[in-house]
């Protein structure tokens, strides 16, 4: 049965996706801060 190997590959992909997601969230957070500054801070 090849189930353990399948789970190992799945875990690898999951970890990779998790890293990509956290990276995306960091960039998104910066973007949100910029938008918030633009709208709440006026013309700064």
PyMOL commands that place a pseudoatom at each C-alpha (Angstrom):
pseudoatom trace, name=CA, resn=UNK, resi=1, chain=A, elem=C, hetatm=0, pos=[0.000, 0.000, 0.000]
pseudoatom trace, name=CA, resn=UNK, resi=2, chain=A, elem=C, hetatm=0, pos=[1.311, 3.439, -0.982]
pseudoatom trace, name=CA, resn=UNK, resi=3, chain=A, elem=C, hetatm=0, pos=[-0.730, 5.426, 1.526]
pseudoatom trace, name=CA, resn=UNK, resi=4, chain=A, elem=C, hetatm=0, pos=[2.155, 6.623, 3.773]
pseudoatom trace, name=CA, resn=UNK, resi=5, chain=A, elem=C, hetatm=0, pos=[4.015, 7.994, 0.741]
pseudoatom trace, name=CA, resn=UNK, resi=6, chain=A, elem=C, hetatm=0, pos=[0.854, 9.738, -0.398]
pseudoatom trace, name=CA, resn=UNK, resi=7, chain=A, elem=C, hetatm=0, pos=[0.439, 11.380, 2.987]
pseudoatom trace, name=CA, resn=UNK, resi=8, chain=A, elem=C, hetatm=0, pos=[4.086, 12.442, 2.997]
pseudoatom trace, name=CA, resn=UNK, resi=9, chain=A, elem=C, hetatm=0, pos=[3.705, 14.135, -0.405]
pseudoatom trace, name=CA, resn=UNK, resi=10, chain=A, elem=C, hetatm=0, pos=[0.454, 15.719, 0.725]
pseudoatom trace, name=CA, resn=UNK, resi=11, chain=A, elem=C, hetatm=0, pos=[2.136, 17.071, 3.847]
pseudoatom trace, name=CA, resn=UNK, resi=12, chain=A, elem=C, hetatm=0, pos=[5.007, 18.508, 1.808]
pseudoatom trace, name=CA, resn=UNK, resi=13, chain=A, elem=C, hetatm=0, pos=[2.552, 20.287, -0.489]
pseudoatom trace, name=CA, resn=UNK, resi=14, chain=A, elem=C, hetatm=0, pos=[0.545, 21.505, 2.495]
pseudoatom trace, name=CA, resn=UNK, resi=15, chain=A, elem=C, hetatm=0, pos=[3.630, 22.969, 4.170]
pseudoatom trace, name=CA, resn=UNK, resi=16, chain=A, elem=C, hetatm=0, pos=[4.647, 24.641, 0.899]
pseudoatom trace, name=CA, resn=UNK, resi=17, chain=A, elem=C, hetatm=0, pos=[1.165, 26.110, 0.496]
pseudoatom trace, name=CA, resn=UNK, resi=18, chain=A, elem=C, hetatm=0, pos=[1.194, 27.245, 4.121]
pseudoatom trace, name=CA, resn=UNK, resi=19, chain=A, elem=C, hetatm=0, pos=[4.456, 29.120, 3.550]
pseudoatom trace, name=CA, resn=UNK, resi=20, chain=A, elem=C, hetatm=0, pos=[3.043, 30.719, 0.394]
pseudoatom trace, name=CA, resn=UNK, resi=21, chain=A, elem=C, hetatm=0, pos=[-0.130, 31.640, 2.250]
pseudoatom trace, name=CA, resn=UNK, resi=22, chain=A, elem=C, hetatm=0, pos=[1.713, 33.257, 5.151]
pseudoatom trace, name=CA, resn=UNK, resi=23, chain=A, elem=C, hetatm=0, pos=[3.855, 35.186, 2.649]
pseudoatom trace, name=CA, resn=UNK, resi=24, chain=A, elem=C, hetatm=0, pos=[0.702, 36.319, 0.839]
pseudoatom trace, name=CA, resn=UNK, resi=25, chain=A, elem=C, hetatm=0, pos=[-0.901, 37.371, 4.126]
pseudoatom trace, name=CA, resn=UNK, resi=26, chain=A, elem=C, hetatm=0, pos=[2.147, 39.469, 5.029]
pseudoatom trace, name=CA, resn=UNK, resi=27, chain=A, elem=C, hetatm=0, pos=[1.956, 41.266, 1.693]
pseudoatom trace, name=CA, resn=UNK, resi=28, chain=A, elem=C, hetatm=0, pos=[-1.821, 41.639, 2.043]
pseudoatom trace, name=CA, resn=UNK, resi=29, chain=A, elem=C, hetatm=0, pos=[-1.373, 43.103, 5.522]
pseudoatom trace, name=CA, resn=UNK, resi=30, chain=A, elem=C, hetatm=0, pos=[1.023, 45.727, 4.158]
pseudoatom trace, name=CA, resn=UNK, resi=31, chain=A, elem=C, hetatm=0, pos=[-1.488, 46.500, 1.416]
pseudoatom trace, name=CA, resn=UNK, resi=32, chain=A, elem=C, hetatm=0, pos=[-4.311, 46.902, 3.961]
pseudoatom trace, name=CA, resn=UNK, resi=33, chain=A, elem=C, hetatm=0, pos=[-2.160, 49.224, 6.086]
pseudoatom trace, name=CA, resn=UNK, resi=34, chain=A, elem=C, hetatm=0, pos=[-1.412, 51.376, 3.023]
pseudoatom trace, name=CA, resn=UNK, resi=35, chain=A, elem=C, hetatm=0, pos=[-5.124, 51.550, 2.125]
pseudoatom trace, name=CA, resn=UNK, resi=36, chain=A, elem=C, hetatm=0, pos=[-6.066, 52.363, 5.704]
pseudoatom trace, name=CA, resn=UNK, resi=37, chain=A, elem=C, hetatm=0, pos=[-3.473, 55.123, 5.829]
pseudoatom trace, name=CA, resn=UNK, resi=38, chain=A, elem=C, hetatm=0, pos=[-4.716, 56.511, 2.536]
pseudoatom trace, name=CA, resn=UNK, resi=39, chain=A, elem=C, hetatm=0, pos=[-8.364, 56.607, 3.612]
pseudoatom trace, name=CA, resn=UNK, resi=40, chain=A, elem=C, hetatm=0, pos=[-8.011, 57.500, 7.303]
pseudoatom trace, name=CA, resn=UNK, resi=41, chain=A, elem=C, hetatm=0, pos=[-4.840, 59.595, 7.094]
pseudoatom trace, name=CA, resn=UNK, resi=42, chain=A, elem=C, hetatm=0, pos=[-6.120, 61.827, 4.296]
pseudoatom trace, name=CA, resn=UNK, resi=43, chain=A, elem=C, hetatm=0, pos=[-3.421, 63.371, 2.122]
pseudoatom trace, name=CA, resn=UNK, resi=44, chain=A, elem=C, hetatm=0, pos=[-0.313, 62.353, 4.062]
for i in range(1, 44): cmd.bond("trace and resi %d" % i, "trace and resi %d" % (i + 1))
show_as sticks, trace
zoom trace
